[in-house]
Amino acid sequence: MKLPRCSPAWLSRRLAWPAGALAAALLCFGLAACDAPGSAMSAADGLSVPTSSKDGQAGGQTRAQVYEAVRQKTALGKQLFFDPSLSGSGKQACATCHSPAHAFGPPNALDVQLGGADMRQPGFRAVPTLKYLQSVPAFTEHFHDSDDEGDESIDNGPTGGLTWDGRVDTGAEQARIPLLSPFEMHSSPAHVASAVRAAPYADAFRAAFGAHVLDDDRAAFDAVLEAIGIFEQTPGTFYPYTSKYDAYLAGRTTLTPAEQRGLQLFDDERKGNCASCHLSKPARDGSPPQFSDFGLIAVGVPRNRALKVNQDPRFFDLGACGPERTDLKGRDEYCGLFRTPTLRNVALRKTFFHNGIYHSLEEVMRFYAERDTNPEKFYPVVKGKVRKFDDLPERYWANLNTDPPFDRKPGDKPALNETEIKDIIAFLNTLTDGYEPDAPVAGHEAAPRSSDREPALTSAGSL
């Protein structure tokens, strides 16, 4: 069965958290500062969280108490994010692989990052960005959302989840993965709890999570995950919407001719067709585009033979159907599918696709434009025959996407030429956060300068 994915109907649908997931996040984490840019009301406004008073009677919290709890846990999450003592090696923090200077993605051009007890163990997937995850819906096999069409009977297939294979739905669940992975932070709940007990922020941790939270390793570990998840919902840090394109949508700047041409090619269904998966238009409610529909899709990325795991010819990273994700094992229709990442801040990345096979936007764009017209450029040629889709067993090829530009055959004209590729890349560079217009466009106010926004996060010691 081939699942539908990336149809033009997705171009402007809203990508907000399901109401239940958002409510759970607010109740569990007290996220007081998750309002969208320009919102006059924060997420904690009007929120009453059930609690217990000192005499054991059920009580409530004031808004100020909710804000203070969020402030404390956010500050702790930030310290934990930068603390290498949580790792088994004592040398690797979350920020080691998720660098603030690189949109909370990898700071280098390695295909995959190194970790483990000796900091020499390679993973087998490229590190994704942690920015703009607040709108990713919880994973579902059947996503019904047609804010643009009004017809929720359309099944858009598997969507959501925070990892390449969509197997976790919250920041806390995601943080658990690298902490316990033998080739990442190589830690354990007991080690993490011990590290927090010895940390200079131990007393603050008890104040935020309870006087006895560090008495139990599991409770301490769960609190660590919660704090990191809360920190990763800091709006000005993780989803500021401060790119040139955001300023353009607000009427505060204009695009250059190359950027404008790139946007048109990006949206054109017969050219780049990028926007069919990487949504570029504001939602109906006016919220900024996320540049992803967060759907799972198979595009047939070439096998990265430099990865250690791929030295075994029997090994295949099949994404949603394994090996890391196990609940969909044996479901052939999910094999080869990976979640569509956001393209916000994509120009800061040095490694692309789930296996880190490419290291420039030019390489990525050429793959999209010529995968089917010139497959010999990307796949091995054995005895004069191209071994296409060499990282996906043939029995799963029915899952591969064939929408434009993947609708051509060898010898056809590629969907994009080199000039058009350069124009699209010029547009992609407008998606980098931190843009400051020199002057407002007539009739519009100037965009706020960085000094008026939440300061950029650069280290464990300062935001």
C-alpha positions in Angstrom: 0.0 0.0 0.0 1.4 3.4 -0.9 0.4 6.1 1.5 -0.5 9.6 0.2 2.0 12.2 1.1 2.8 15.8 0.2 -0.2 16.6 -2.0 -0.7 20.3 -2.9 -3.7 20.3 -0.6 -1.2 20.6 2.3 0.1 23.9 1.2 -1.6 26.0 3.9 -3.0 23.7 6.4 -2.5 24.6 10.0 0.0 22.7 12.1 -0.8 23.2 15.7 -0.6 20.8 18.6 -3.7 18.8 19.1 -5.8 20.3 21.8 -5.3 17.3 24.1 -1.5 17.3 23.7 -1.3 21.1 24.3 -3.4 20.8 27.4 -1.3 18.0 28.7 1.8 20.0 28.1 0.4 23.0 30.0 -0.7 20.9 32.9 2.4 18.8 33.2 5.0 21.4 32.3 3.3 24.7 33.1 4.4 26.2 29.8 3.7 29.9 30.5 5.6 31.4 27.6 4.5 29.4 24.5 2.5 32.2 22.9 2.9 32.8 19.2 4.8 36.0 18.1 2.6 39.0 18.6 0.1 37.2 20.9 -1.2 39.4 23.6 -1.8 36.5 26.0 0.7 33.9 27.2 -0.2 30.2 27.4 -0.4 30.3 31.2 -2.9 33.2 31.3 -6.1 31.9 32.7 -4.5 28.5 33.5 -5.3 27.0 36.9 -3.2 23.9 37.8 -4.6 21.7 40.6 -2.1 21.3 43.4 -2.0 20.5 47.1 -1.7 23.1 49.9 0.7 22.6 52.9 -2.2 21.1 55.0 -2.8 18.5 52.3 -6.1 20.1 51.1 -6.7 20.5 47.4 -5.9 24.0 46.3 -5.0 26.1 43.3 -2.2 28.2 42.0 -2.1 31.9 41.2 -0.9 32.9 37.8 2.3 34.3 39.4 3.0 30.9 41.0 2.6 29.1 37.6 4.9 31.6 36.0 7.5 31.1 38.7 7.3 27.3 38.5 7.9 27.6 34.7 10.8 30.0 35.2 12.5 27.7 37.6 12.1 24.6 35.5 13.1 26.5 32.3 16.3 27.7 34.0 17.1 24.2 35.2 16.4 22.7 31.8 18.9 25.2 30.3 21.6 24.2 32.8 20.9 20.5 32.2 21.0 21.0 28.4 24.6 22.3 28.7 25.8 19.9 31.5 28.3 17.3 30.2 28.4 15.5 33.6 25.0 13.9 32.7 26.8 11.8 30.1 28.7 8.6 30.8 31.9 10.1 29.4 31.4 13.3 31.3 32.3 15.1 28.1 29.0 15.3 26.1 26.1 17.6 26.8 22.9 17.9 24.8 24.4 21.1 23.4 27.4 19.2 22.1 25.3 17.9 19.2 22.5 20.5 19.3 24.6 23.7 19.0 22.7 27.0 19.7 24.9 28.7 17.0 23.7 26.1 14.5 20.0 26.3 15.1 20.3 23.6 17.8 21.7 21.2 15.1 25.2 19.7 14.7 28.1 22.2 14.7 30.2 20.4 12.2 30.0 18.5 8.9 30.3 15.0 10.2 27.8 12.6 8.6 26.8 11.5 12.1 28.0 12.6 15.5 30.4 10.7 17.8 29.6 9.7 21.4 29.6 6.8 23.8 31.9 6.1 26.7 35.0 7.0 24.8 33.4 9.7 22.6 34.4 7.7 19.5 31.2 5.7 18.8 29.3 6.8 15.7 25.6 6.8 15.4 23.8 6.0 12.2 21.5 9.1 11.8 22.3 12.7 11.4 21.4 15.0 14.3 18.3 17.0 13.5 17.5 20.6 14.7 15.6 21.1 17.9 14.1 24.4 16.7 10.5 24.7 15.6 9.3 21.4 17.1 6.4 23.1 19.0 4.0 22.6 16.1 4.8 18.9 15.4 1.7 16.9 16.1 1.8 13.6 18.0 2.5 10.7 15.7 -0.6 9.2 14.0 -1.0 6.8 11.2 -4.0 8.7 9.9 -3.7 12.4 10.0 -6.9 14.3 9.3 -6.4 18.1 9.1 -7.7 20.2 6.3 -7.8 23.7 7.7 -7.5 24.9 4.1 -10.1 22.6 2.6 -12.8 22.1 5.2 -12.8 18.4 4.4 -11.4 16.4 7.3 -12.3 13.1 5.6 -9.0 13.2 3.8 -6.4 10.8 5.2 -3.0 12.3 4.8 -1.2 9.2 6.1 1.5 8.9 8.8 2.4 12.3 10.3 4.2 13.7 13.4 6.6 12.6 16.1 9.8 14.4 17.0 12.4 12.1 15.6 13.4 11.0 12.1 11.1 8.0 12.5 8.4 9.8 14.6 8.6 7.4 17.5 8.3 10.0 20.4 5.9 12.9 20.8 7.4 15.1 23.5 10.6 16.9 24.3 11.0 14.8 27.5 10.6 11.6 25.6 13.1 12.8 22.9 15.7 13.7 25.6 15.6 10.2 27.0 16.9 8.8 23.7 20.4 10.4 23.5 20.9 10.2 27.3 20.5 6.4 27.2 22.0 5.6 23.8 25.3 3.7 23.9 26.6 5.7 21.0 25.4 9.1 22.2 25.5 10.2 25.9 25.8 6.6 27.1 24.3 7.4 30.5 21.7 5.8 32.8 19.0 7.1 35.2 21.3 6.3 38.2 24.2 8.2 36.7 22.1 11.2 35.7 20.6 11.4 39.2 24.1 11.2 40.8 25.3 14.0 38.5 22.4 16.2 39.5 22.9 15.6 43.2 26.5 16.7 42.8 25.7 19.7 40.6 25.7 23.3 41.8 22.0 23.5 40.8 21.0 20.6 43.0 19.2 22.8 45.6 17.4 24.7 42.9 16.4 21.3 41.4 14.8 20.2 44.7 13.1 23.6 45.1 11.5 23.2 41.6 10.6 19.5 41.8 10.3 18.7 45.5 12.6 18.2 48.4 12.9 14.5 47.9 13.0 14.3 44.1 16.7 13.4 44.2 16.2 10.6 46.7 15.0 8.3 43.9 17.0 7.8 40.7 14.0 7.2 38.5 12.1 10.2 39.9 15.2 12.4 39.4 15.7 11.2 35.9 12.1 11.8 34.9 12.4 15.3 36.4 15.5 16.0 34.3 13.7 15.0 31.2 10.8 17.2 32.1 13.0 20.2 32.7 14.8 19.7 29.4 11.5 19.4 27.6 10.3 22.7 29.1 13.5 24.5 28.2 13.1 23.4 24.6 9.7 25.2 24.5 11.3 28.6 25.2 9.8 30.7 22.4 12.5 33.3 21.8 15.1 30.6 21.7 13.5 27.7 19.9 10.9 29.3 17.7 11.5 33.0 17.4 10.3 33.5 13.8 12.9 36.1 13.1 14.0 35.2 9.6 14.0 37.5 6.6 11.1 35.5 5.2 9.1 36.2 8.4 9.9 39.9 8.0 8.8 39.7 4.3 5.5 38.1 5.2 5.0 40.9 7.7 5.7 43.5 5.1 8.8 44.7 6.8 11.3 43.9 4.0 11.4 42.8 0.4 13.0 39.8 -1.3 15.8 40.2 -3.8 15.0 39.2 -7.4 16.9 35.9 -6.9 15.0 35.2 -3.6 11.7 36.0 -5.2 12.4 33.7 -8.1 13.5 31.0 -5.7 10.2 31.3 -3.8 8.2 30.9 -7.0 10.2 27.8 -8.0 9.9 26.5 -4.4 6.1 26.7 -4.7 5.7 25.7 -8.3 4.2 22.2 -8.5 5.9 21.5 -11.8 9.3 22.8 -10.8 10.7 22.5 -7.3 7.3 21.5 -5.7 9.1 21.9 -2.4 6.1 23.5 -0.7 4.0 20.4 -1.2 5.9 19.0 1.9 7.7 22.1 3.2 4.7 24.4 3.7 5.6 28.0 2.8 2.4 29.9 3.3 1.0 31.3 6.6 -1.9 29.2 8.1 -5.5 30.4 7.8 -5.2 31.8 11.3 -2.2 33.9 10.3 0.4 31.8 12.2 3.8 31.6 10.4 4.6 28.7 8.1 6.5 25.8 9.6 8.2 24.7 6.4 7.1 21.1 7.0 3.9 19.2 6.9 5.7 16.8 9.4 4.6 13.9 7.3 6.6 10.7 6.9 7.9 10.1 3.3 10.3 7.9 1.4 12.5 9.8 -1.1 15.2 7.1 -1.8 18.2 8.8 -0.4 21.4 7.0 -1.5 23.1 4.6 0.9 25.9 6.3 3.0 28.7 3.7 2.7 30.9 5.8 5.1 28.7 4.8 8.0 30.0 2.0 10.2 26.6 0.3 10.4 26.4 0.1 6.6 29.5 -2.0 6.4 27.0 -4.8 7.0 25.3 -5.3 3.6 22.3 -6.8 5.4 21.7 -3.6 7.5 19.1 -1.1 6.4 17.8 1.9 8.3 14.2 1.7 7.3 13.0 4.6 9.4 9.4 4.2 10.6 9.5 0.4 10.4 12.8 0.0 12.2 15.4 -0.7 13.5 15.0 2.0 16.2 11.3 2.2 16.0 9.7 -1.2 16.9 5.9 -0.6 17.1 5.6 -0.6 13.3 7.9 -3.5 12.7 6.6 -5.8 10.0 4.4 -3.0 8.5 5.9 -2.9 5.0 4.1 0.2 4.0 6.1 2.2 6.5 9.6 1.0 5.5 11.8 3.7 4.1 9.7 6.6 5.5 11.3 9.4 7.5 9.7 12.5 8.9 9.9 15.7 6.8 12.1 18.2 8.7 11.5 21.9 8.8 13.6 24.0 6.4 13.8 26.9 8.8 17.5 27.6 9.4 18.4 25.0 6.8 21.2 27.2 5.5 23.1 26.7 8.8 23.2 23.0 8.4 26.3 21.2 7.1 24.8 17.7 7.0 21.5 16.6 5.3 19.1 13.7 5.2 18.7 11.1 7.8 22.0 9.4 7.0 24.1 12.5 6.5 24.9 11.6 3.0 25.1 15.2 1.7 26.8 18.3 3.0 25.6 21.2 0.9 22.2 22.6 -0.3 23.5 22.3 -3.8 24.0 18.6 -3.5 20.5 18.2 -1.9 18.8 20.2 -4.7 20.6 18.3 -7.4 19.4 15.1 -5.9 15.8 16.2 -5.9 16.1 17.6 -9.5 17.9 14.7 -11.0 17.2 11.6 -8.9 15.2 10.1 -11.8 16.6 11.8 -14.8 20.3 11.1 -14.0 20.4 8.4 -11.3 24.0 7.5 -12.2 25.0 10.7 -10.4 23.8 9.4 -7.1 23.7 5.6 -7.1 26.4 3.0 -7.8 26.8 1.7 -11.3 27.6 -2.0 -11.5 28.5 -3.5 -14.9 26.9 -0.6 -16.7 23.6 -0.8 -14.7 22.6 1.8 -12.1 21.7 0.3 -8.8 19.0 2.8 -8.0 17.6 3.2 -4.4 20.5 1.2 -3.0 19.5 1.9 0.6 16.0 0.5 0.4 15.2 -3.1 -0.4 13.3 -3.5 -3.6 10.2 -4.9 -1.9 9.6 -1.5 -0.4 10.0 0.6 -3.6 6.3 1.0 -3.8 6.6 3.4 -0.8 8.8 5.8 -2.7 7.5 9.3 -3.5 6.8 9.9 -7.2 5.3 13.4 -7.0 7.2 16.1 -9.0 10.1 16.5 -9.3 10.3 12.7 -8.8 8.0 12.0 -11.7 10.6 11.8 -14.5 12.6 9.0 -16.2 16.2 8.7 -17.4 16.9 11.0 -20.3 14.2 13.5 -19.4 15.0 17.1 -18.7 15.6 17.7 -15.0 12.9 19.8 -13.2 15.5 22.4 -12.3 18.6 23.8 -14.0 21.6 25.1 -12.2 20.4 28.7 -12.2 17.0 27.7 -10.8 18.8 25.7 -8.1 20.8 28.7 -7.1 17.6 30.8 -6.9 15.9 28.3 -4.6 19.0 28.2 -2.4 18.9 32.0 -2.3 15.4 31.7 -1.0 16.3 29.1 1.5 18.8 31.5 3.0 16.0 33.8 3.9 14.7 31.2 6.4 17.6 31.8 8.8 16.6 33.4 12.1 18.2 36.6 13.3 17.4 38.9 10.4 17.1 42.6 11.1 15.7 44.8 8.4 17.7 48.0 7.9 14.6 50.1 7.3 10.8 49.4 7.3 8.9 49.1 4.0 6.6 52.1 3.5 3.4 51.7 5.6 4.9 49.1 8.0 6.7 49.4 11.3 10.3 48.3 11.6 10.9 44.8 12.9 12.1 44.6 16.5 15.9 44.5 16.9 17.6 41.6 18.6 18.1 43.8 21.7 14.4 44.1 22.1 13.8 40.3 21.8 14.9 37.5 24.0 18.7 37.4 23.8 20.2 34.6 21.7 21.4 31.6 23.6 25.1 31.2 23.3 26.3 29.2 26.4 25.3 27.5 29.5 25.9 30.7 31.5 23.8 33.2 29.5 20.9 33.5 27.2 
